[in-house]
Amino acid sequence: MEIYFLSSFKRAYKKLRGYEKAQVDDALAIFHENPFAPRLNNHKLKGRKGDVRALVAGYDLRILYREGKESGTAVVIMVGTHEEVY
């Protein structure tokens, strides 16, 4: 899986605490190898964000992404707590 990061993700990532960054890094490494690994709980969102998928990076930490136009690519949109990203 080839992963691209939007500036919204980069800004939110900078604001995370050290252990949260480690959780996000671990989740993205797993996602790179196996996007549907059970640990990530990869799921599609509903409603207005129907084209967006979410990954669980930690207890209350989520990563939002869209599937890229090319097969095998993903565009990471945002990272934050459940409340922040939904």
C-alpha positions as CSV (number, residue, x, y, z in Angstrom):
1,M,0.0,0.0,0.0
2,E,1.4,3.4,-1.0
3,I,0.4,6.1,1.4
4,Y,0.1,9.9,0.8
5,F,-0.5,12.4,3.6
6,L,-2.6,15.6,3.4
7,S,-1.4,18.7,5.2
8,S,-4.4,18.4,7.6
9,F,-3.0,15.0,8.8
10,K,0.5,16.5,9.2
11,R,-0.8,19.4,11.3
12,A,-2.8,17.2,13.5
13,Y,0.1,14.7,13.9
14,K,2.4,17.4,15.1
15,K,0.0,18.2,18.0
16,L,-0.1,14.6,19.3
17,R,1.8,13.5,22.4
18,G,4.9,11.3,22.0
19,Y,3.1,8.0,22.8
20,E,0.2,8.9,20.5
21,K,2.7,9.5,17.6
22,A,4.2,6.1,18.4
23,Q,0.7,4.5,18.2
24,V,0.0,6.2,14.9
25,D,3.3,5.2,13.5
26,D,2.7,1.6,14.5
27,A,-0.8,1.6,13.0
28,L,0.5,3.1,9.7
29,A,3.3,0.5,9.5
30,I,0.7,-2.3,9.9
31,F,-1.6,-0.5,7.4
32,H,1.2,-0.4,4.8
33,E,1.7,-4.2,5.1
34,N,-1.9,-5.3,5.5
35,P,-4.7,-2.6,5.2
36,F,-7.3,-4.9,6.7
37,A,-5.3,-6.3,9.6
38,P,-7.8,-7.1,12.5
39,R,-5.9,-4.8,14.9
40,L,-6.8,-1.7,12.8
41,N,-10.5,-2.3,12.7
42,N,-10.6,-0.8,9.2
43,H,-14.1,0.4,8.6
44,K,-16.1,2.6,6.2
45,L,-17.9,5.6,7.6
46,K,-21.5,6.4,7.0
47,G,-23.4,9.6,6.0
48,R,-21.5,12.6,4.7
49,K,-18.2,10.8,5.1
50,G,-19.3,7.7,3.2
51,D,-16.2,7.8,1.0
52,V,-13.9,7.9,4.0
53,R,-12.5,4.9,6.0
54,A,-11.2,4.9,9.5
55,L,-8.4,3.0,11.3
56,V,-8.1,2.5,15.1
57,A,-4.6,3.5,16.2
58,G,-5.2,3.4,19.9
59,Y,-7.9,3.4,22.5
60,D,-9.4,6.7,21.4
61,L,-7.2,7.5,18.5
62,R,-8.4,7.3,14.9
63,I,-6.8,7.8,11.4
64,L,-9.1,8.8,8.5
65,Y,-8.2,8.0,4.9
66,R,-9.6,7.8,1.4
67,E,-8.7,5.1,-1.1
68,G,-6.6,6.7,-3.8
69,K,-7.5,6.9,-7.4
70,E,-4.9,4.3,-8.3
71,S,-5.2,0.8,-6.9
72,G,-3.0,0.2,-3.9
73,T,-2.9,3.8,-2.8
74,A,-4.4,5.6,0.2
75,V,-4.6,9.3,1.1
76,V,-4.5,9.9,4.9
77,I,-6.7,12.8,5.8
78,M,-6.7,13.3,9.5
79,V,-5.7,11.8,12.9
80,G,-7.1,12.5,16.3
81,T,-9.5,11.4,19.0
82,H,-12.9,9.9,18.1
83,E,-14.5,13.2,19.0
84,E,-12.1,15.3,16.9
85,V,-12.2,13.3,13.7
86,Y,-15.9,12.4,13.6
